[in-house]
Amino acid sequence: MDAQTDTFLSSVLNSLDILEFVARHIDPSVLGALSEAVGPRDEKYREAYALLGNDASAWLKLAGDETLAAFDELKSAFALGDMRGIYKALRHAPRAQEALYPHAALDPAVNRFFIDHALRDNADILARCARPAKDNETGVMHFENDNGTRGGFSLYVPETYTPDRKWPLAVALHGGAGSGRSFLWSWLRDARTYGAILITPTATGPSPKSTWALMGDDTDTPNINLMLERVRERWSVDPARMLMTGMSDGGTFCYVSGLEPASPFTHLAPVSAAFHPMLASMADAERLRGLPIFMVHGALDWMFPVELARQAQRVLTQIGAQVTYREIDDLSHTYPREMNAQILGWLRETA
């Protein structure tokens, strides 16, 4: 890779960190401040993009184009105060990461990007994670989960996987109108760093619903169970460390599905989720007794006010669940990726 291309790759990776910052801090009350923070990085990125040669690798050009599209749409959405437009713009970031990830074993900068921020300078972890993926055995795989489809799933198996031990498994559920293929990138860095098999399903609900079966017939639970069977038949999963987590509607579905008596999940971690006491009153008492639940909610959540989470903590604790509660002062209704490492550590410690 020549110096100019290397500089552009660095610009893409730095820009994706900025887009992650935006995704973490979206709040209707701070759009002006976010726009000001993004502006200089946007301009710097465009300067680097303009110098990219026509002979750039296709994967790098694709990652660069998706990053540019995110900046273009963000600029317009910020100007209009359009929250929906901001969320739409940020959908380009996972596509850029998907283009970059196959080169993590080949390029040290890409490898470093897909490590937990706190450990990006750890030489042992960098060396361990630089292993190449094995076709149909490790790395990122997609099963009937192209963009725009429903009911499939994406899978990540760490490149360090060996079948001689049992591996923790996380099933991470996207928010409303999301997809498992995109939500994979909210968790891959941590699954890769700390060693966990990751499944990110896409809800069966068709557009424009595009969310989990929170009312009516539950077509998602049996679909997720089929995914689990498929993965557990092929890879060595620890039956004592099976986590269901999710954001927003995905977090609410953790309660709906995860409190079922027959649920195979040993741990639940709903994030920024809605909860109604009726869910607890309808749940099986034996299922709830001692069930480890890690709840995360933002004090600034404008969609599901934080009092819902506080109430859920009280109710579930009273019934007998083993509740860990984290309330984040500066979190609005967004996904706090910084909590993933804590959730995986909790999964290990409470198994």
C-alpha positions as CSV (number, residue, x, y, z in Angstrom):
1,M,0.0,0.0,0.0
2,D,1.5,3.3,-1.0
3,A,1.8,6.3,1.3
4,Q,-1.2,8.2,-0.2
5,T,-3.4,5.1,0.1
6,D,-2.2,4.5,3.6
7,T,-3.1,8.1,4.5
8,F,-6.6,7.7,3.0
9,L,-7.2,4.5,5.0
10,S,-6.2,6.3,8.2
11,S,-8.7,9.0,7.3
12,V,-11.4,6.5,6.8
13,L,-10.8,4.8,10.1
14,N,-10.6,8.1,12.0
15,S,-13.8,9.2,10.3
16,L,-15.6,6.0,11.4
17,D,-14.6,6.7,14.9
18,I,-16.2,10.1,14.6
19,L,-19.4,8.6,13.1
20,E,-19.4,6.2,16.1
21,F,-19.2,9.2,18.4
22,V,-22.2,10.8,16.7
23,A,-24.2,7.5,16.9
24,R,-23.4,7.3,20.7
25,H,-24.4,10.9,21.4
26,I,-27.4,11.6,19.2
27,D,-30.0,13.7,21.1
28,P,-32.4,16.2,19.7
29,S,-31.1,18.8,22.2
30,V,-27.5,18.6,21.1
31,L,-27.7,18.4,17.3
32,G,-26.0,21.8,16.9
33,A,-23.0,20.8,19.0
34,L,-22.7,17.5,17.2
35,S,-22.8,19.3,13.8
36,E,-20.0,21.6,15.0
37,A,-17.9,18.6,16.1
38,V,-18.4,16.8,12.9
39,G,-17.8,19.7,10.5
40,P,-14.0,20.0,10.7
41,R,-13.6,16.2,10.4
42,D,-15.9,16.2,7.4
43,E,-13.8,18.8,5.6
44,K,-10.6,17.0,6.4
45,Y,-12.0,13.7,5.1
46,R,-13.2,15.3,1.9
47,E,-9.6,16.6,1.3
48,A,-8.2,13.1,1.7
49,Y,-11.0,11.6,-0.5
50,A,-10.2,14.0,-3.3
51,L,-6.6,12.8,-3.4
52,L,-7.5,9.1,-3.7
53,G,-6.2,7.7,-6.9
54,N,-8.3,5.8,-9.5
55,D,-6.2,2.7,-8.9
56,A,-7.3,2.3,-5.2
57,S,-8.4,-1.1,-4.2
58,A,-12.1,-1.8,-4.6
59,W,-12.6,-2.6,-0.9
60,L,-11.0,0.7,0.2
61,K,-12.9,2.7,-2.4
62,L,-16.2,1.1,-1.2
63,A,-15.4,1.9,2.4
64,G,-14.4,5.4,1.4
65,D,-17.6,5.9,-0.6
66,E,-19.8,4.7,2.3
67,T,-18.0,7.1,4.7
68,L,-18.5,10.0,2.3
69,A,-22.2,9.2,1.9
70,A,-22.5,9.2,5.7
71,F,-21.0,12.7,5.9
72,D,-23.1,14.0,3.0
73,E,-26.3,12.8,4.5
74,L,-25.4,14.0,8.0
75,K,-24.6,17.4,6.8
76,S,-28.1,17.7,5.2
77,A,-29.8,16.1,8.2
78,F,-28.1,18.4,10.7
79,A,-29.1,21.4,8.7
80,L,-32.7,20.4,8.8
81,G,-32.7,19.1,12.4
82,D,-33.9,15.8,10.9
83,M,-33.4,12.9,13.5
84,R,-34.6,10.3,11.0
85,G,-32.2,11.6,8.5
86,I,-29.3,11.3,11.0
87,Y,-30.1,7.7,11.8
88,K,-30.4,7.0,8.0
89,A,-27.0,8.6,7.4
90,L,-25.3,6.5,10.1
91,R,-26.4,3.3,8.3
92,H,-23.5,3.8,5.9
93,A,-20.9,3.3,8.7
94,P,-21.6,-0.5,9.1
95,R,-21.4,-0.9,5.4
96,A,-17.9,0.8,5.4
97,Q,-16.9,-1.5,8.2
98,E,-18.1,-4.6,6.3
99,A,-15.9,-3.6,3.4
100,L,-12.9,-3.1,5.7
101,Y,-13.1,-6.1,7.9
102,P,-11.8,-8.8,5.5
103,H,-8.5,-7.0,5.5
104,A,-8.0,-6.9,9.3
105,A,-5.6,-9.8,9.1
106,L,-3.6,-8.1,6.3
107,D,-3.4,-4.5,7.5
108,P,-2.3,-3.5,11.0
109,A,-4.3,-0.3,11.0
110,V,-7.5,-2.2,10.2
111,N,-6.7,-4.9,12.7
112,R,-6.2,-2.2,15.4
113,F,-9.5,-0.5,14.5
114,F,-11.5,-3.7,15.2
115,I,-10.1,-4.0,18.8
116,D,-11.7,-2.6,21.9
117,H,-10.6,1.0,22.2
118,A,-9.0,0.3,25.6
119,L,-6.8,-2.4,24.2
120,R,-5.8,-1.1,20.8
121,D,-2.2,-0.8,21.9
122,N,-2.0,-4.3,23.5
123,A,0.6,-6.1,21.4
124,D,-0.5,-9.6,22.5
125,I,-4.2,-8.9,21.6
126,L,-3.2,-7.3,18.3
127,A,-1.1,-10.4,17.4
128,R,-3.8,-12.8,18.4
129,C,-6.6,-11.1,16.5
130,A,-4.5,-10.7,13.3
131,R,-5.1,-14.4,12.4
132,P,-6.9,-14.8,9.1
133,A,-10.4,-16.2,8.9
134,K,-11.1,-19.8,7.8
135,D,-13.8,-20.1,5.1
136,N,-17.1,-21.2,6.6
137,E,-15.5,-21.7,10.0
138,T,-14.4,-18.4,11.5
139,G,-14.8,-14.7,10.7
140,V,-18.0,-12.9,9.5
141,M,-20.7,-15.0,7.8
142,H,-24.2,-14.1,6.6
143,F,-27.1,-16.5,6.3
144,E,-30.1,-15.3,4.2
145,N,-29.3,-11.8,5.6
146,D,-28.8,-9.5,2.7
147,N,-29.7,-5.8,3.2
148,G,-33.5,-5.4,2.9
149,T,-34.3,-9.1,3.7
150,R,-36.1,-10.2,6.9
151,G,-35.6,-13.2,9.2
152,G,-32.0,-14.1,8.4
153,F,-28.9,-13.7,10.6
154,S,-25.3,-12.7,10.6
155,L,-22.7,-14.6,12.5
156,Y,-19.2,-13.8,13.8
157,V,-16.9,-16.6,15.0
158,P,-13.6,-15.4,16.4
159,E,-10.6,-16.2,14.2
160,T,-9.1,-17.7,17.4
161,Y,-11.8,-20.2,17.7
162,T,-10.9,-23.8,18.4
163,P,-13.5,-26.6,19.1
164,D,-11.7,-28.0,22.1
165,R,-13.4,-25.6,24.5
166,K,-16.9,-24.1,25.1
167,W,-17.3,-20.5,23.8
168,P,-19.7,-17.9,25.2
169,L,-22.4,-16.9,22.8
170,A,-24.2,-13.5,22.4
171,V,-27.4,-13.0,20.4
172,A,-27.7,-9.2,19.8
173,L,-31.0,-7.8,18.6
174,H,-31.2,-4.6,16.6
175,G,-33.6,-1.7,17.3
176,G,-36.8,-0.9,15.4
177,A,-36.3,-0.5,11.6
178,G,-32.8,-2.0,11.9
179,S,-31.1,-5.2,10.7
180,G,-28.9,-7.8,12.0
181,R,-26.4,-7.3,9.3
182,S,-25.8,-3.7,10.4
183,F,-26.1,-4.4,14.1
184,L,-23.3,-6.9,13.9
185,W,-20.8,-4.0,13.8
186,S,-22.1,-2.7,17.1
187,W,-20.7,-5.9,18.7
188,L,-18.0,-7.4,16.5
189,R,-15.1,-5.4,18.0
190,D,-15.9,-6.8,21.5
191,A,-16.7,-10.3,20.4
192,R,-13.3,-10.3,18.6
193,T,-11.3,-8.8,21.4
194,Y,-12.7,-10.9,24.3
195,G,-13.6,-14.1,22.4
196,A,-17.3,-14.7,22.0
197,I,-19.5,-16.2,19.2
198,L,-21.9,-13.5,18.0
199,I,-25.3,-13.9,16.3
200,T,-27.2,-10.8,15.0
201,P,-30.6,-11.8,13.7
202,T,-32.9,-9.7,11.6
203,A,-36.5,-9.6,12.8
204,T,-39.1,-11.4,10.7
205,G,-41.5,-8.3,10.7
206,P,-41.8,-6.9,7.2
207,S,-41.2,-3.2,6.3
208,P,-42.4,-0.7,7.3
209,K,-42.8,-2.5,10.7
210,S,-39.3,-3.9,10.6
211,T,-39.2,-4.7,14.3
212,W,-39.6,-7.6,16.7
213,A,-42.8,-9.5,17.6
214,L,-43.7,-7.3,20.5
215,M,-47.4,-7.8,19.9
216,G,-49.5,-10.5,18.3
217,D,-48.0,-13.8,17.0
218,D,-44.4,-14.3,18.0
219,T,-42.6,-15.4,14.8
220,D,-39.2,-14.3,16.1
221,T,-38.6,-16.6,19.0
222,P,-38.9,-19.8,17.1
223,N,-36.8,-18.3,14.3
224,I,-34.0,-17.3,16.7
225,N,-34.2,-20.8,18.2
226,L,-33.6,-22.3,14.8
227,M,-30.5,-20.0,14.4
228,L,-29.2,-21.2,17.7
229,E,-29.7,-24.9,16.7
230,R,-27.8,-24.2,13.5
231,V,-24.9,-22.6,15.2
232,R,-24.7,-25.0,18.1
233,E,-24.6,-28.0,15.7
234,R,-21.5,-26.5,14.0
235,W,-19.6,-24.6,16.7
236,S,-18.8,-25.4,20.4
237,V,-21.1,-23.2,22.5
238,D,-21.0,-23.0,26.3
239,P,-24.6,-23.8,27.5
240,A,-24.0,-21.8,30.7
241,R,-23.0,-18.6,28.9
242,M,-25.7,-17.9,26.4
243,L,-26.6,-14.2,26.3
244,M,-29.6,-12.4,24.7
245,T,-29.1,-8.7,24.4
246,G,-30.6,-5.9,22.3
247,M,-31.2,-2.2,21.8
248,S,-34.5,-0.4,22.1
249,D,-37.2,-2.7,20.6
250,G,-34.5,-5.4,20.6
251,G,-34.0,-4.9,24.3
252,T,-37.8,-5.0,24.9
253,F,-37.9,-8.3,23.0
254,C,-35.2,-9.6,25.3
255,Y,-37.9,-9.4,28.0
256,V,-40.7,-10.8,25.8
257,S,-38.7,-13.8,24.6
258,G,-36.1,-14.2,27.3
259,L,-38.6,-14.5,30.1
260,E,-40.3,-17.5,28.5
261,P,-39.9,-20.7,30.5
262,A,-38.4,-22.6,27.6
263,S,-35.9,-19.9,26.7
264,P,-32.4,-21.3,26.2
265,F,-30.7,-18.1,27.2
266,T,-28.9,-18.1,30.6
267,H,-28.4,-14.3,30.7
268,L,-30.4,-11.2,29.5
269,A,-29.0,-7.7,28.8
270,P,-31.7,-5.3,27.6
271,V,-30.4,-1.9,26.6
272,S,-32.5,1.3,26.3
273,A,-35.6,-0.9,26.4
274,A,-39.3,-0.5,27.4
275,F,-40.6,-2.6,30.2
276,H,-44.1,-3.2,31.5
277,P,-44.7,-4.9,34.9
278,M,-47.2,-7.1,33.1
279,L,-44.2,-8.9,31.5
280,A,-43.0,-9.9,34.9
281,S,-46.4,-10.9,36.2
282,M,-46.9,-13.1,33.2
283,A,-43.4,-14.7,33.4
284,D,-42.7,-18.0,35.0
285,A,-41.6,-17.5,38.6
286,E,-39.1,-20.4,38.3
287,R,-37.6,-18.8,35.2
288,L,-37.1,-15.5,36.9
289,R,-35.7,-16.8,40.2
290,G,-32.0,-16.0,40.1
291,L,-32.0,-15.1,36.4
292,P,-29.0,-12.8,35.7
293,I,-30.2,-9.6,34.0
294,F,-27.9,-6.7,33.1
295,M,-30.0,-3.6,32.4
296,V,-28.5,-0.5,30.7
297,H,-30.4,2.7,30.3
298,G,-29.7,6.4,29.7
299,A,-30.8,9.1,32.1
300,L,-31.5,11.3,29.0
301,D,-33.5,8.7,27.1
302,W,-36.3,10.6,25.3
303,M,-38.1,7.6,23.8
304,F,-38.3,5.3,26.8
305,P,-37.9,7.5,29.9
306,V,-35.4,6.2,32.5
307,E,-38.1,5.7,35.1
308,L,-39.3,2.7,33.1
309,A,-35.9,1.1,33.6
310,R,-35.8,2.0,37.3
311,Q,-39.3,0.4,37.7
312,A,-38.1,-2.7,35.8
313,Q,-35.1,-3.0,38.2
314,R,-37.4,-2.8,41.2
315,V,-40.0,-5.2,39.9
316,L,-37.5,-7.8,38.6
317,T,-35.4,-7.7,41.8
318,Q,-38.5,-8.1,44.0
319,I,-39.6,-11.2,42.0
320,G,-36.1,-12.8,42.4
321,A,-34.1,-12.0,39.4
322,Q,-30.4,-11.3,39.8
323,V,-30.4,-7.7,38.4
324,T,-27.4,-5.6,37.6
325,Y,-28.4,-2.0,36.7
326,R,-26.3,0.6,34.9
327,E,-27.8,4.1,34.4
328,I,-25.6,6.3,32.2
329,D,-25.9,10.0,32.9
330,D,-25.0,11.2,29.3
331,L,-26.8,8.5,27.4
332,S,-29.9,9.4,25.3
333,H,-31.8,6.8,23.2
334,T,-28.7,5.4,21.5
335,Y,-26.5,2.3,21.8
336,P,-23.6,2.6,24.3
337,R,-21.0,0.4,22.7
338,E,-18.7,1.0,25.7
339,M,-20.9,-1.3,27.7
340,N,-20.3,-4.4,25.6
341,A,-17.0,-5.3,27.4
342,Q,-18.7,-4.9,30.8
343,I,-21.6,-7.1,29.6
344,L,-19.3,-9.8,28.3
345,G,-17.3,-9.7,31.6
346,W,-20.5,-10.0,33.6
347,L,-21.5,-13.0,31.4
348,R,-18.2,-14.7,32.3
349,E,-18.4,-13.9,36.0
350,T,-22.0,-14.9,36.6
351,A,-22.0,-18.2,34.6
